[in-house]
Amino acid sequence: MPHDKSVSFEVSPSMERVLEGVRQQQGLDTLDQAAEYLTRHRIRNAARNTAGPRALYPVKGGKR
């Protein structure tokens, strides 16, 4: 879903190296995409942790 909002922030040399590593690892074109990837990844993990672990297990047994 495209949007027209953008956020700017200063990046330290060490953070730039991290973003470059993520960019290469994920096959992204820009450092901005790497920053967005990390942000989305963190949001997904936070949502998952907030909801708690969910697991589906097969129900064993026959008729009652």
PEHUVEN-V306633 format. One record per pair of residues at least 6 apart in sequence whose C-alpha atoms are under 6 Angstrom apart, sorted by sequence separation. I is the first residue (numbers start at 1). J is the second residue. D is the distance in whole Angstrom. If there is no record, write none. Layout:
i=I j=J d=D
i=I j=J d=D
This chain:
i=23 j=34 d=5
i=19 j=31 d=6
i=22 j=34 d=6
i=19 j=34 d=6
